[in-house]
Amino acid sequence: MMTTARISRRHFVAASAATAATFALAGSWPLVVGAAGEARFAYVGTYTKNPPGGGGILTPVGISVFRVAAGALTLIQTVPSANPSFLAIDPAQRFLLAINEIDDFGGQKTGSIESYAIDAATGMLTLLNRQSTSGAIPAHLAIAPDSRAVVIGNYVEGNFAALPIGADGRLGPATGTIQHTGSGPNKARQEAPHPHCVAYDPAGRFIATADLGIDTIQVFRLDAAGKLIAVSEAKTAAGAGPRHLAFHPDGRFLYVVSELDATVTVFPYDAATGKLGVSLQAISTVPANFVGTRSTAEIVVHPSGKFLFSSNRGQPDATTPEANAIVSFAIDAATGKLTLIGHTTAGIKYPRNFALDPTGTLLYACNQQADTIVQFRINTGTGQLTATGQVTQTPTPVCLAFATLTPPTPPATGSGGNLPGLPNTGGGGMTNDSQSLGLLGAAGLGLVALAALGRRVQANDEGE
């Protein structure tokens, strides 16, 4: 079992798929894997009102922007925004998108999404525009690898929506929606569909989604008109409540963390067709003697493909220490199945989200109820976490996104489907010297990033 030092809310990629995975992951995860190098800036989402599960004692204002130096976070900007819970950065790291987890945008029963320009030199944000998400209480988002669209899951509305992104980063009205129907056995939480997560696969061809309300995992593709087309579907156990999901870097497996029964389910995945297979495994994130209501939140696969991390969020009636934890699993390279490594509980309080830094050597846990982001070092040989002692105070942190701002150039055309009337963004607009690496091309930088990460993995293995 894992041991962690006591301290005082919410991917090494296979060489054959390195470049494609770099683009796909950048648009789908809080983790931004760009060119070689460490994170320069970090962006933190929050709840500015009525945080589900409760917040800390500090008063949130909006998106917090931090400078990153030697892993430490220093606040440099706070951007007022309404419930900017989850964030995503486009593959070229020119724009940041933030969903506003609300239901009253523009006097209508809908949420909204904001687009911000990122200053490459300072990391600071400038609002470009704001658009309806075509549904109430958006919960998650994923940017297409070609940066031409964003797909959103609207939790209360029960739908998924696709919005175009212009070459200038501005958002257009929704071009397509998929409405879910049905319910699940948990009458309190599954009375209706509740889309909760969207993520592009490593090849950037298909979009996987999770619906907590109807225990359903679906895969879509985005056509040239910006419409979502259903490709395949799978079910978790009845009442599991699938919340978030993560692909293995090699594209052969999809991992789903379920909120209501605290499990991670492993599905085989065919990257060529987007088809999901029958579940291979469902493993608990809490021990057998767990007492109280179970609740999970985030899931991330390490860049090496060797480890998976998920988070447990303690509920008021939960008395078992592992109720609040980052859970570490080892991944079998052949079967994709998981084996528990251990639970890290010290310094963890309602971790709605956590993120790995671009080097894959640090994990940052966002403690929604404690107003803190706590840093852990990842042993890249064993998957164990060790607290570094680095703790950042910030109000009600619920999402963390990193940027290196030395990104590869996005693909000229995206296999996920190009939206009409939107010119290729490519590396256009790169006027700052710090972005000049984009001119080297995606393939070359993908290999540079891979090599650099490999050296770090080797160094960590030898040193720990």
Buried (B, 14 or more C-beta within 10 A) or exposed (E): EBEBEEBEBBBBBBEEBBBBBBBBBBBBBBBBBBBBBBBBBBBBBBBBEEBBBEBBEBEBBBBBBBBBEEBEBEBEBBBEBBBBBBBBBBBBBBBBBBBBBBBEBEEEEBBBBBBBBBBBEBBBBEEBBBBBBBBBBBBBBBBBBBBBBBBBBBBBBBBBBBBBBBBBBBBBEBBBBBEBEEBBEBEEBBEBBBBBBBBBBBBBBBBBBBBBBBBBBBBBBBBEEBBBBEBBEBBBBEBBBBBBBBBBBBBBBBBBBBBBBBBBBBBBBBBEEBBBBEBBBBBBBBBEEBEBBBBBBBBBBBBBBBBBBBBBBBBEEBEBBBBBBBBBBBBBEEEBBBEBBBBBBBBBBBBBBBBBBBBBBBBBBBBBBBBBBBBBBBBBBBBBBBBBEBBBEBBBBBBBBBBBBBBBBBBEEBBBBBBEEBEBBBBBBBEEEBBEBBEBEBBBBBBBBBEBBBEBBEEBEEEE
